Amino acid sequence: MSTRHPRTADPGAEPIPASGPIPAAAVDDPAPPAPPNWAGFAGGLAVVLALGIGTHLLTEGVPAWSKGTAFGAIAKSIEFPIYAIILGLLGNLVLTSTGLRDRLLPGFRTEFFIKTGLVLLGASINFAVIVRAAGPAIAQAVLLISFVFFFTWWIAGRLGVDDRLRALLSTAVSICGVSAAIAAAGAVKAKKEDLAYTASLVILFALPAIFIVPWLASLLGLSDAVTGAWIGGNIDTTAAVTAAGTLAGEQALQIATIVKVTQNALLGVAAILLTLYFTLRVERNESAQRPGAAAVWQRFPKFVLGFLAAS
């Protein structure tokens, strides 16, 4: 019969810690937040400003350089988003190939710059001028926006489109294109892919409309006032409305601008209504709980208040 001897400690072995509560110092503390990368932010901001200035120079310069040539009419109709996309793709290629993109990423605040642009869009809208000079334009804008929005909402629903995507599509085609889609995306919490899809569709259809609508108006013998109202009410983006109105004549351009600016002014109202609908109806059905005023305020796109205040 063997006898069990107590195990002796190996002098070279690591000491076995005693059982018991683990000291607080042994618990891994969360890593402290990284300090702000001010150099990366400043560099990224400088790149964004440079691209913006380049886009502006191309938008203003290309039509002037090509005036009197076969490309002149086409150059006048090209909107600034086209130049911005081209310069952005080239800039991204250069920064990625040189390894600078990740370093400058803190300055690429896409959502911040988009919302700032929408607030500045509000600064270009003069409600006093609209109320004094555009009574019929207000009535037309309200009726047209309502009809186009609800028709697009209905047809998109029949096609099985997701509620958030069809909210973006309906708002974009009924008000002012990409800007309206951005405001709607903030109100309904849409995915970035939905916003990109909507913006692409708006630009794709706005470019040929610049030439087609004035040509059809001339073919049908419409007056300048009717042509301007048609252009301002049916072409989505403001820049495309300006280009088409220029082709149609001075009076048509003035009427088209008034109609489009009136539609732009309703952007904030549309964002508020979408916020209420999705908070109180769509998301309530998903969660089966009635959200309160705090939930409505939390999801409301605050930059819309800046848009309204700037107007």
C-alpha positions as CSV (number, residue, x, y, z in Angstrom):
1,M,0.0,0.0,0.0
2,S,1.6,3.3,-1.1
3,T,1.7,6.2,1.1
4,R,0.8,9.7,-0.3
5,H,3.3,12.4,0.6
6,P,2.5,16.1,0.7
7,R,3.7,17.8,-2.5
8,T,6.7,20.1,-1.9
9,A,7.0,23.4,-3.7
10,D,9.6,23.6,-6.5
11,P,12.0,26.4,-5.6
12,G,12.2,27.4,-9.3
13,A,8.4,27.5,-9.9
14,E,6.3,30.6,-10.0
15,P,4.4,31.2,-6.8
16,I,0.7,30.2,-6.9
17,P,-1.5,33.1,-6.0
18,A,-3.8,32.6,-3.1
19,S,-7.5,32.3,-3.9
20,G,-9.7,35.1,-3.0
21,P,-11.1,38.4,-4.4
22,I,-9.1,39.9,-7.3
23,P,-7.6,43.2,-6.3
24,A,-9.1,46.2,-8.1
25,A,-5.7,47.0,-9.6
26,A,-5.7,43.7,-11.4
27,V,-8.9,44.4,-13.3
28,D,-8.3,45.8,-16.8
29,D,-9.3,49.4,-16.9
30,P,-10.9,50.7,-20.2
31,A,-8.4,52.4,-22.4
32,P,-8.5,56.2,-22.0
33,P,-10.0,58.0,-25.0
34,A,-7.5,59.0,-27.7
35,P,-6.6,62.7,-27.7
36,P,-8.1,64.8,-30.5
37,N,-6.2,64.6,-33.7
38,W,-6.1,68.3,-34.4
39,A,-3.5,68.0,-37.2
40,G,-5.6,65.4,-39.0
41,F,-8.7,67.5,-38.5
42,A,-7.1,70.6,-39.9
43,G,-5.6,68.7,-42.8
44,G,-8.9,67.1,-43.7
45,L,-10.7,70.4,-43.4
46,A,-8.2,72.0,-45.7
47,V,-8.7,69.2,-48.3
48,V,-12.5,69.7,-48.1
49,L,-12.2,73.4,-48.5
50,A,-9.9,73.0,-51.5
51,L,-12.3,70.6,-53.2
52,G,-15.2,73.0,-52.5
53,I,-13.2,75.9,-54.0
54,G,-12.3,73.8,-57.0
55,T,-15.9,72.8,-57.5
56,H,-17.0,76.4,-57.5
57,L,-14.3,77.5,-59.9
58,L,-15.2,74.7,-62.3
59,T,-18.9,75.4,-62.1
60,E,-18.4,79.1,-62.8
61,G,-15.4,78.8,-65.1
62,V,-16.2,75.9,-67.5
63,P,-19.3,77.7,-69.0
64,A,-17.3,80.9,-69.4
65,W,-14.3,79.1,-71.0
66,S,-16.6,77.1,-73.4
67,K,-18.8,80.0,-74.4
68,G,-19.3,80.2,-78.1
69,T,-18.2,76.6,-78.7
70,A,-20.2,73.5,-79.4
71,F,-19.7,72.5,-75.8
72,G,-21.0,75.8,-74.4
73,A,-24.7,74.8,-74.1
74,I,-23.8,71.5,-72.4
75,A,-21.3,73.1,-70.0
76,K,-23.9,75.6,-68.9
77,S,-26.2,72.8,-67.9
78,I,-23.7,70.8,-65.9
79,E,-24.5,71.1,-62.2
80,F,-21.9,71.5,-59.4
81,P,-22.6,68.0,-57.9
82,I,-21.0,66.5,-61.1
83,Y,-17.8,68.5,-60.6
84,A,-17.9,67.7,-56.9
85,I,-18.2,64.0,-57.5
86,I,-15.3,64.0,-60.1
87,L,-13.0,66.0,-57.9
88,G,-13.9,63.9,-54.8
89,L,-13.1,60.6,-56.6
90,L,-9.8,62.0,-57.9
91,G,-9.0,63.4,-54.4
92,N,-9.8,60.1,-52.8
93,L,-7.6,58.2,-55.3
94,V,-4.7,60.5,-54.6
95,L,-5.1,60.4,-50.8
96,T,-5.5,56.7,-50.7
97,S,-2.5,56.0,-53.0
98,T,-0.3,58.3,-50.9
99,G,-1.5,56.9,-47.6
100,L,-2.8,60.2,-46.3
101,R,-6.5,59.4,-46.3
102,D,-6.5,57.7,-42.9
103,R,-4.5,60.5,-41.3
104,L,-6.9,63.2,-42.6
105,L,-10.1,61.2,-41.8
106,P,-11.0,63.3,-38.7
107,G,-11.5,66.3,-41.0
108,F,-13.9,64.5,-43.4
109,R,-17.1,65.2,-41.4
110,T,-19.5,64.4,-44.2
111,E,-22.7,64.7,-42.3
112,F,-21.7,67.9,-40.6
113,F,-20.8,69.6,-43.9
114,I,-24.1,68.4,-45.5
115,K,-26.2,69.7,-42.7
116,T,-24.3,73.0,-42.7
117,G,-25.0,73.4,-46.4
118,L,-28.7,72.9,-45.8
119,V,-28.7,75.6,-43.1
120,L,-26.9,77.9,-45.6
121,L,-29.6,77.0,-48.2
122,G,-32.2,78.4,-45.8
123,A,-30.2,81.6,-45.7
124,S,-30.8,82.0,-49.5
125,I,-34.6,81.9,-49.0
126,N,-36.4,85.1,-48.3
127,F,-39.8,84.3,-46.9
128,A,-40.9,88.0,-47.1
129,V,-40.3,88.1,-50.8
130,I,-42.2,84.8,-51.3
131,V,-45.2,86.1,-49.3
132,R,-45.4,89.4,-51.1
133,A,-44.7,88.4,-54.7
134,A,-45.6,84.7,-55.0
135,G,-49.1,84.0,-53.6
136,P,-50.0,81.8,-56.6
137,A,-46.6,80.2,-56.4
138,I,-47.2,79.2,-52.7
139,A,-50.6,77.6,-53.7
140,Q,-49.0,75.8,-56.6
141,A,-46.1,74.6,-54.5
142,V,-48.3,73.2,-51.7
143,L,-50.7,71.5,-54.1
144,L,-47.9,70.1,-56.3
145,I,-45.7,68.9,-53.4
146,S,-48.7,67.2,-51.8
147,F,-49.8,65.4,-54.9
148,V,-46.3,64.3,-56.1
149,F,-45.3,63.2,-52.6
150,F,-48.4,61.0,-51.9
151,F,-48.4,59.6,-55.4
152,T,-44.8,58.6,-55.2
153,W,-45.4,57.2,-51.7
154,W,-48.3,55.2,-53.0
155,I,-46.6,53.8,-56.1
156,A,-43.4,53.0,-54.1
157,G,-45.5,51.2,-51.5
158,R,-47.2,49.1,-54.3
159,L,-43.8,48.1,-55.5
160,G,-42.7,47.0,-52.0
161,V,-40.2,49.7,-51.4
162,D,-39.1,50.1,-47.7
163,D,-40.8,52.9,-45.9
164,R,-37.6,54.8,-45.2
165,L,-36.5,54.7,-48.8
166,R,-39.8,55.7,-50.2
167,A,-39.9,58.6,-47.8
168,L,-36.6,59.8,-49.3
169,L,-37.8,59.2,-52.8
170,S,-41.1,61.0,-52.2
171,T,-39.5,64.0,-50.5
172,A,-36.8,64.3,-53.2
173,V,-39.0,64.3,-56.2
174,S,-41.7,66.5,-54.7
175,I,-39.5,69.3,-53.1
176,C,-35.9,70.0,-54.1
177,G,-34.0,66.9,-54.9
178,V,-30.9,66.0,-53.0
179,S,-31.3,68.6,-50.3
180,A,-34.8,67.3,-49.5
181,A,-33.5,63.7,-49.5
182,I,-30.8,64.7,-46.9
183,A,-33.3,66.4,-44.7
184,A,-35.7,63.4,-45.0
185,A,-32.9,61.0,-44.2
186,G,-32.3,62.7,-40.9
187,A,-36.0,62.7,-40.1
188,V,-36.6,59.0,-40.8
189,K,-33.1,57.6,-39.8
190,A,-32.5,56.2,-43.3
191,K,-29.4,54.2,-44.3
192,K,-26.6,55.9,-46.2
193,E,-27.2,53.6,-49.1
194,D,-30.8,54.8,-49.4
195,L,-29.6,58.4,-49.5
196,A,-27.0,57.7,-52.1
197,Y,-29.5,55.8,-54.3
198,T,-32.0,58.6,-54.1
199,A,-29.4,61.3,-54.8
200,S,-28.2,59.4,-57.9
201,L,-31.7,59.0,-59.2
202,V,-32.4,62.7,-58.8
203,I,-29.2,63.8,-60.7
204,L,-29.8,61.2,-63.4
205,F,-33.2,62.5,-64.2
206,A,-32.5,66.2,-63.6
207,L,-29.8,66.5,-66.3
208,P,-31.9,65.5,-69.3
209,A,-34.8,67.5,-68.0
210,I,-32.7,70.7,-68.3
211,F,-33.0,70.4,-72.1
212,I,-36.3,68.4,-72.5
213,V,-38.6,70.7,-70.5
214,P,-37.8,74.0,-72.3
215,W,-37.9,72.2,-75.6
216,L,-41.3,70.7,-74.9
217,A,-42.6,74.1,-73.7
218,S,-41.4,75.7,-76.9
219,L,-42.9,72.9,-79.0
220,L,-46.3,73.3,-77.2
221,G,-46.3,77.0,-77.5
222,L,-46.5,77.7,-73.8
223,S,-46.1,81.2,-72.4
224,D,-43.0,82.2,-70.5
225,A,-45.0,82.3,-67.2
226,V,-46.4,78.8,-67.7
227,T,-43.0,77.5,-68.9
228,G,-41.3,78.9,-65.8
229,A,-43.9,77.4,-63.5
230,W,-43.5,74.1,-65.2
231,I,-39.7,74.2,-64.9
232,G,-39.7,75.3,-61.3
233,G,-42.4,72.8,-60.2
234,N,-41.1,69.7,-62.0
235,I,-37.3,69.8,-62.1
236,D,-36.0,68.6,-58.8
237,T,-32.7,70.4,-58.1
238,T,-32.4,74.2,-57.8
239,A,-29.3,74.3,-60.1
240,A,-31.1,72.4,-62.8
241,V,-34.1,74.7,-62.6
242,T,-31.8,77.7,-63.0
243,A,-30.1,76.1,-66.1
244,A,-33.4,75.2,-67.7
245,G,-35.0,78.6,-66.9
246,T,-32.0,80.3,-68.6
247,L,-32.6,78.3,-71.7
248,A,-36.3,79.2,-71.7
249,G,-35.8,83.0,-71.2
250,E,-35.6,85.7,-68.6
251,Q,-39.2,85.8,-67.5
252,A,-39.4,82.0,-67.4
253,L,-36.3,82.0,-65.3
254,Q,-37.8,84.4,-62.8
255,I,-41.0,82.4,-62.4
256,A,-39.2,79.1,-62.2
257,T,-36.9,80.5,-59.5
258,I,-39.8,81.8,-57.4
259,V,-41.6,78.4,-57.7
260,K,-38.5,76.4,-56.7
261,V,-37.6,78.7,-53.8
262,T,-41.1,78.4,-52.5
263,Q,-40.8,74.6,-52.7
264,N,-37.4,74.8,-50.9
265,A,-39.0,76.8,-48.1
266,L,-41.4,73.9,-47.4
267,L,-38.4,71.6,-46.7
268,G,-38.5,72.2,-43.0
269,V,-42.2,71.5,-42.8
270,A,-41.8,68.2,-44.6
271,A,-39.0,67.2,-42.2
272,I,-41.1,67.9,-39.2
273,L,-44.1,66.0,-40.5
274,L,-41.9,63.0,-41.5
275,T,-40.4,63.0,-38.0
276,L,-43.9,62.9,-36.4
277,Y,-45.2,60.2,-38.7
278,F,-42.2,57.8,-38.3
279,T,-42.0,58.3,-34.6
280,L,-45.7,58.0,-33.8
281,R,-46.8,55.6,-36.5
282,V,-44.1,53.5,-38.1
283,E,-41.8,52.9,-35.2
284,R,-44.7,52.6,-32.8
285,N,-46.0,49.7,-34.8
286,E,-42.5,48.2,-34.6
287,S,-42.1,48.6,-30.9
288,A,-45.8,48.5,-29.8
289,Q,-45.1,51.4,-27.5
290,R,-46.3,54.9,-27.8
291,P,-43.3,57.3,-27.9
292,G,-43.4,60.5,-25.9
293,A,-42.4,64.0,-26.8
294,A,-38.8,63.3,-25.7
295,A,-38.5,60.6,-28.3
296,V,-39.9,62.8,-31.0
297,W,-37.4,65.6,-30.1
298,Q,-34.5,63.1,-29.9
299,R,-34.9,61.9,-33.5
300,F,-35.9,65.3,-35.0
301,P,-33.1,66.6,-37.3
302,K,-32.0,69.7,-35.4
303,F,-30.3,71.3,-38.4
304,V,-33.8,71.9,-39.8
305,L,-34.3,74.5,-37.1
306,G,-31.2,76.2,-38.4
307,F,-32.6,76.0,-41.9
308,L,-35.9,77.7,-40.7
309,A,-34.0,80.3,-38.6
310,A,-31.7,81.2,-41.5
311,S,-34.7,81.6,-43.7
